[in-house]
Amino acid sequence: MVILAAFVLLSAMPFAQADTYDPLYAEIDGPQVVTTNSVTMYTLVMFGGPAEVGVGNYSYKATMTGSGDTYGSFFVPGTVEPAADGTFNINLTAPAEAQTMTITIECSSASVSQTVKTTITFQVKVVDPIVLSTTVENTGEVGAVGVPISLQVYQDGSWVEFHRTTIDLAAGESYQFQYNWTAMDLAPGEHKVRMVLDPNNEIVTFEGGASVYETTIYYKMPGYDWVNTLIWVLVAALGVTIFFVWRRPAKGKKRR
């Protein structure tokens, strides 16, 4: 996650009736690493400057360049109509090619008689992800809500979680789960990766199925061209797995 900030303070105005205000402050909040073809939201926040006193508005203008082919990439809206609220949500659509994107935002705070501007620049690394996918099926007669899914990699003698989420499964429903892993801290080589459904066995029990599915990936290893074709076309699949999901009985007194 990146938070970049910039300040600007106007020097004394050439007229005696100038309003007083705090410096213009601007920051952008969002991830520093995204995957190719992904859409990620960033939040731009501005306050201070002439817009904070009396009648005033904030606005910005954003431009983006890349170190590679940027076809298909967008940072929108690139500009907005002036608004009294200095908070703006901006979506980055990443290109299909891995590279480094440089985004520059010119921020403005304006009143009727004065305008203050400052510029913030930040970089986003676009990487090819490792795609982990599986199909989860509830063959039970009742729905399961908030079932945890944990994705883990084996490192230094233990399993380390790198992503966790939850899913809801109605009775008889299938769910196609997919996670695009940036794997920025993963060293080149052979790695074990696994998906664990309900790691603490709190939500569901399993009838005839397993809760752990494991696979091996070969990350940036020379000589594994056929594997890397799958990796860089981004299929490091856990396979099509079917979980037999039943709701765990509620705790209570047993009937005699």
The 8 nearest C-alpha neighbors of each residue, nearest first, counted from 0:
[[1, 30, 29, 31, 2, 28, 32, 27],
 [2, 0, 29, 28, 30, 31, 3, 27],
 [3, 1, 28, 27, 26, 4, 0, 29],
 [4, 2, 26, 27, 1, 5, 28, 121],
 [3, 5, 26, 25, 2, 24, 119, 27],
 [4, 6, 25, 24, 119, 26, 7, 117],
 [7, 5, 24, 23, 22, 25, 8, 117],
 [6, 8, 23, 22, 117, 9, 5, 24],
 [9, 7, 22, 10, 23, 6, 21, 48],
 [10, 8, 11, 7, 115, 22, 12, 48],
 [9, 11, 12, 8, 13, 7, 22, 115],
 [10, 12, 9, 13, 14, 17, 15, 8],
 [11, 13, 14, 10, 17, 15, 9, 16],
 [14, 12, 11, 15, 17, 16, 10, 9],
 [15, 13, 12, 16, 17, 11, 18, 112],
 [14, 16, 17, 13, 12, 18, 11, 19],
 [17, 15, 14, 18, 12, 13, 19, 112],
 [18, 16, 15, 14, 12, 19, 13, 11],
 [19, 17, 16, 20, 49, 52, 113, 15],
 [18, 20, 17, 21, 49, 52, 48, 16],
 [19, 21, 48, 49, 18, 22, 47, 52],
 [20, 22, 47, 48, 23, 19, 8, 51],
 [21, 23, 8, 48, 47, 7, 6, 24],
 [24, 22, 47, 48, 7, 6, 46, 21],
 [23, 25, 6, 46, 45, 5, 47, 22],
 [26, 24, 45, 4, 5, 44, 23, 46],
 [27, 25, 4, 3, 44, 43, 2, 28],
 [26, 28, 43, 2, 3, 42, 44, 29],
 [27, 29, 2, 42, 1, 41, 43, 26],
 [30, 28, 41, 0, 1, 31, 27, 42],
 [31, 29, 0, 32, 1, 33, 28, 123],
 [30, 32, 123, 0, 1, 124, 29, 33],
 [31, 33, 124, 30, 123, 125, 34, 126],
 [34, 32, 125, 126, 124, 31, 35, 30],
 [33, 35, 126, 125, 37, 128, 127, 181],
 [34, 36, 95, 93, 37, 127, 94, 126],
 [37, 35, 93, 95, 94, 34, 92, 38],
 [38, 36, 93, 35, 34, 92, 39, 33],
 [37, 39, 92, 91, 93, 90, 36, 40],
 [40, 38, 91, 90, 37, 92, 41, 33],
 [39, 41, 90, 89, 91, 88, 42, 38],
 [42, 40, 29, 89, 28, 88, 90, 43],
 [41, 43, 88, 28, 27, 87, 89, 44],
 [42, 44, 27, 87, 86, 26, 88, 28],
 [45, 43, 86, 26, 25, 85, 42, 87],
 [46, 44, 25, 85, 24, 86, 26, 43],
 [47, 45, 24, 23, 85, 25, 48, 51],
 [48, 46, 23, 21, 22, 51, 24, 20],
 [47, 49, 23, 22, 108, 50, 21, 20],
 [48, 50, 110, 109, 51, 108, 52, 20],
 [51, 49, 55, 109, 56, 108, 110, 48],
 [50, 52, 47, 49, 48, 55, 53, 46],
 [53, 51, 50, 49, 54, 20, 55, 18],
 [52, 54, 55, 51, 50, 110, 49, 111],
 [53, 55, 110, 52, 50, 111, 56, 51],
 [56, 54, 50, 110, 109, 83, 53, 49],
 [55, 57, 83, 82, 50, 81, 109, 108],
 [58, 56, 108, 81, 82, 85, 107, 83],
 [57, 59, 81, 107, 106, 79, 80, 82],
 [60, 58, 106, 105, 78, 107, 79, 104],
 [59, 61, 78, 105, 104, 77, 106, 62],
 [62, 60, 104, 77, 103, 78, 105, 59],
 [61, 63, 103, 102, 104, 77, 60, 64],
 [64, 62, 102, 101, 103, 61, 100, 65],
 [63, 65, 101, 100, 102, 62, 66, 69],
 [66, 64, 100, 67, 99, 69, 101, 98],
 [65, 67, 99, 98, 100, 64, 68, 69],
 [68, 66, 65, 98, 69, 96, 97, 99],
 [67, 69, 70, 96, 65, 66, 94, 95],
 [70, 68, 94, 72, 65, 67, 71, 96],
 [71, 69, 72, 68, 94, 95, 96, 73],
 [70, 72, 94, 69, 73, 95, 93, 92],
 [73, 71, 94, 93, 92, 69, 70, 74],
 [72, 74, 92, 91, 75, 71, 93, 90],
 [75, 73, 91, 90, 77, 76, 92, 89],
 [76, 74, 77, 90, 89, 73, 91, 78],
 [75, 77, 78, 89, 74, 79, 90, 61],
 [78, 76, 75, 61, 60, 74, 62, 79],
 [77, 79, 60, 76, 59, 61, 80, 58],
 [80, 78, 58, 81, 59, 76, 77, 60],
 [79, 81, 82, 58, 78, 57, 59, 56],
 [82, 80, 58, 57, 56, 79, 83, 59],
 [83, 81, 56, 57, 84, 80, 58, 85],
 [82, 84, 56, 57, 55, 85, 81, 50],
 [85, 83, 82, 86, 57, 56, 87, 45],
 [84, 86, 45, 57, 44, 46, 83, 87],
 [87, 85, 44, 84, 43, 45, 88, 42],
 [86, 88, 43, 42, 89, 44, 85, 84],
 [89, 87, 42, 41, 43, 40, 90, 86],
 [88, 90, 41, 75, 40, 76, 42, 87],
 [91, 89, 40, 75, 39, 74, 41, 92],
 [92, 90, 74, 39, 38, 73, 93, 40],
 [91, 93, 38, 73, 72, 37, 74, 90],
 [92, 94, 36, 72, 37, 35, 91, 38],
 [95, 93, 72, 71, 36, 69, 96, 35],
 [94, 96, 35, 36, 97, 93, 71, 70],
 [95, 97, 94, 98, 68, 35, 67, 69],
 [98, 96, 126, 125, 127, 35, 95, 99],
 [99, 97, 125, 66, 67, 124, 96, 100],
 [98, 100, 124, 66, 65, 123, 125, 101],
 [99, 101, 65, 123, 122, 64, 124, 102],
 [102, 100, 122, 64, 63, 121, 65, 123],
 [101, 103, 63, 121, 120, 62, 122, 100],
 [104, 102, 120, 62, 61, 119, 63, 101],
 [105, 103, 61, 119, 118, 60, 106, 120],
 [104, 106, 118, 60, 59, 117, 61, 119],
 [105, 107, 59, 117, 116, 118, 104, 58],
 [108, 106, 116, 58, 57, 115, 59, 109],
 [107, 109, 57, 50, 115, 48, 114, 49],
 [110, 108, 114, 50, 49, 55, 56, 113],
 [109, 111, 55, 49, 113, 50, 112, 54],
 [110, 112, 113, 55, 109, 54, 114, 49],
 [113, 111, 110, 114, 109, 17, 49, 18],
 [114, 112, 110, 109, 111, 49, 115, 108],
 [113, 115, 109, 108, 110, 49, 116, 107],
 [114, 116, 108, 107, 109, 48, 113, 117],
 [117, 115, 107, 106, 108, 114, 105, 118],
 [116, 118, 106, 105, 7, 107, 119, 6],
 [117, 119, 105, 104, 106, 120, 116, 103],
 [118, 120, 104, 103, 5, 105, 121, 117],
 [121, 119, 103, 102, 104, 118, 101, 122],
 [122, 120, 102, 101, 103, 119, 123, 3],
 [121, 123, 101, 100, 102, 124, 99, 31],
 [124, 122, 31, 100, 32, 99, 125, 101],
 [123, 125, 99, 32, 98, 31, 100, 126],
 [126, 124, 97, 33, 98, 34, 99, 35],
 [127, 125, 97, 34, 35, 128, 33, 124],
 [126, 128, 35, 34, 97, 231, 129, 181],
 [129, 127, 181, 180, 179, 34, 130, 126],
 [128, 130, 180, 233, 179, 230, 235, 131],
 [131, 129, 179, 233, 234, 235, 178, 128],
 [132, 130, 236, 178, 177, 235, 237, 129],
 [133, 131, 177, 176, 236, 237, 130, 178],
 [132, 134, 239, 176, 238, 240, 237, 175],
 [133, 135, 175, 239, 240, 174, 176, 241],
 [134, 136, 174, 241, 173, 242, 175, 240],
 [137, 135, 173, 242, 241, 172, 138, 174],
 [136, 138, 244, 171, 139, 172, 243, 170],
 [139, 137, 171, 243, 244, 136, 170, 140],
 [138, 140, 245, 137, 170, 141, 244, 171],
 [139, 141, 170, 138, 142, 171, 245, 137],
 [142, 140, 170, 139, 143, 246, 169, 245],
 [141, 143, 169, 170, 168, 144, 140, 246],
 [142, 144, 168, 167, 246, 169, 146, 141],
 [145, 143, 167, 146, 168, 142, 166, 169],
 [144, 146, 165, 166, 167, 147, 143, 202],
 [145, 147, 165, 166, 144, 197, 202, 167],
 [148, 146, 165, 197, 164, 196, 145, 149],
 [149, 147, 196, 164, 163, 165, 195, 197],
 [148, 150, 163, 195, 194, 162, 151, 196],
 [151, 149, 194, 162, 160, 193, 161, 163],
 [150, 152, 160, 159, 193, 161, 192, 158],
 [153, 151, 192, 159, 158, 191, 154, 193],
 [152, 154, 158, 191, 157, 159, 192, 156],
 [155, 153, 156, 157, 152, 158, 159, 190],
 [156, 154, 157, 153, 158, 159, 152, 190],
 [155, 157, 154, 153, 158, 159, 152, 191],
 [158, 156, 153, 154, 155, 159, 152, 151],
 [157, 159, 153, 152, 151, 154, 160, 156],
 [160, 158, 151, 152, 153, 157, 161, 154],
 [159, 161, 151, 150, 162, 152, 158, 149],
 [162, 160, 151, 150, 159, 163, 152, 149],
 [163, 161, 150, 160, 149, 164, 151, 148],
 [164, 162, 149, 148, 150, 147, 161, 165],
 [163, 165, 148, 147, 149, 162, 166, 146],
 [166, 164, 147, 146, 145, 148, 167, 163],
 [165, 167, 146, 145, 168, 147, 144, 164],
 [168, 166, 144, 145, 143, 146, 169, 165],
 [169, 167, 143, 142, 172, 137, 144, 170],
 [168, 170, 142, 172, 171, 143, 167, 141],
 [169, 171, 142, 141, 140, 172, 139, 137],
 [172, 170, 138, 137, 169, 139, 173, 136],
 [171, 173, 169, 137, 170, 136, 168, 174],
 [174, 172, 136, 135, 137, 134, 175, 171],
 [173, 175, 135, 134, 176, 136, 172, 168],
 [176, 174, 134, 133, 135, 177, 173, 132],
 [175, 177, 133, 132, 134, 174, 178, 135],
 [178, 176, 132, 131, 175, 133, 179, 130],
 [177, 179, 131, 130, 180, 132, 176, 129],
 [180, 178, 130, 128, 129, 181, 131, 177],
 [179, 181, 129, 128, 182, 178, 130, 131],
 [180, 182, 128, 183, 34, 179, 126, 129],
 [183, 181, 185, 180, 184, 128, 129, 186],
 [182, 184, 181, 185, 186, 32, 180, 126],
 [185, 183, 182, 186, 181, 187, 161, 180],
 [184, 186, 182, 183, 187, 218, 188, 190],
 [185, 187, 188, 184, 218, 183, 219, 182],
 [188, 186, 219, 218, 220, 185, 189, 217],
 [189, 187, 218, 220, 217, 186, 190, 219],
 [188, 190, 217, 216, 218, 215, 191, 187],
 [191, 189, 216, 215, 217, 192, 188, 153],
 [190, 192, 215, 153, 214, 152, 216, 193],
 [193, 191, 152, 214, 151, 213, 215, 190],
 [192, 194, 213, 151, 212, 150, 214, 152],
 [193, 195, 150, 212, 149, 211, 151, 213],
 [196, 194, 211, 149, 198, 210, 148, 197],
 [195, 197, 148, 210, 198, 147, 149, 211],
 [196, 198, 147, 200, 199, 148, 146, 195],
 [199, 197, 200, 195, 196, 149, 147, 148],
 [198, 200, 201, 197, 202, 196, 147, 195],
 [201, 199, 197, 198, 202, 203, 204, 196],
 [202, 200, 199, 203, 197, 247, 198, 204],
 [203, 201, 247, 200, 146, 197, 246, 204],
 [204, 202, 246, 247, 245, 244, 201, 200],
 [205, 203, 245, 247, 244, 246, 206, 200],
 [206, 204, 243, 244, 208, 207, 245, 209],
 [205, 207, 243, 208, 204, 244, 245, 209],
 [208, 206, 205, 243, 209, 242, 244, 241],
 [209, 207, 243, 242, 206, 205, 210, 241],
 [208, 210, 211, 242, 205, 207, 212, 243],
 [209, 211, 196, 195, 212, 208, 242, 197],
 [212, 210, 195, 209, 194, 196, 213, 193],
 [213, 211, 194, 193, 195, 210, 237, 214],
 [212, 214, 193, 192, 194, 211, 237, 191],
 [215, 213, 192, 237, 191, 193, 216, 212],
 [216, 214, 191, 190, 192, 217, 189, 213],
 [217, 215, 190, 189, 218, 235, 191, 214],
 [218, 216, 189, 188, 220, 190, 219, 215],
 [217, 219, 187, 188, 220, 216, 189, 190],
 [220, 218, 187, 188, 217, 221, 227, 186],
 [219, 221, 188, 218, 223, 187, 217, 222],
 [222, 220, 223, 219, 224, 227, 188, 218],
 [221, 223, 224, 220, 225, 226, 227, 219],
 [224, 222, 226, 221, 225, 227, 220, 217],
 [223, 225, 227, 226, 222, 228, 221, 220],
 [226, 224, 228, 227, 223, 229, 222, 230],
 [227, 225, 229, 223, 228, 224, 230, 217],
 [226, 228, 230, 224, 229, 225, 231, 223],
 [229, 227, 225, 226, 231, 230, 232, 224],
 [228, 230, 234, 232, 226, 227, 233, 231],
 [231, 229, 233, 227, 234, 232, 228, 235],
 [232, 230, 233, 228, 227, 229, 127, 129],
 [233, 231, 229, 230, 228, 234, 227, 127],
 [234, 232, 230, 231, 130, 129, 229, 235],
 [233, 235, 229, 230, 130, 236, 232, 129],
 [236, 234, 130, 230, 131, 129, 233, 216],
 [237, 235, 238, 131, 234, 132, 130, 133],
 [236, 238, 214, 132, 133, 131, 213, 235],
 [239, 237, 236, 133, 240, 132, 134, 212],
 [238, 240, 133, 134, 241, 237, 132, 135],
 [241, 239, 134, 238, 133, 135, 242, 237],
 [240, 242, 135, 136, 134, 243, 239, 208],
 [243, 241, 136, 208, 135, 244, 240, 209],
 [242, 244, 208, 205, 138, 206, 137, 241],
 [243, 245, 137, 205, 139, 242, 203, 138],
 [246, 244, 139, 203, 204, 247, 205, 243],
 [245, 247, 203, 143, 248, 202, 204, 141],
 [246, 248, 203, 204, 202, 245, 249, 201],
 [249, 247, 246, 250, 203, 251, 245, 204],
 [250, 248, 247, 251, 246, 252, 202, 201],
 [249, 251, 248, 252, 247, 253, 201, 246],
 [252, 250, 249, 253, 248, 254, 247, 255],
 [253, 251, 254, 250, 255, 249, 248, 247],
 [252, 254, 255, 251, 250, 249, 248, 247],
 [255, 253, 252, 251, 250, 249, 248, 247],
 [254, 253, 252, 251, 250, 249, 248, 247]]
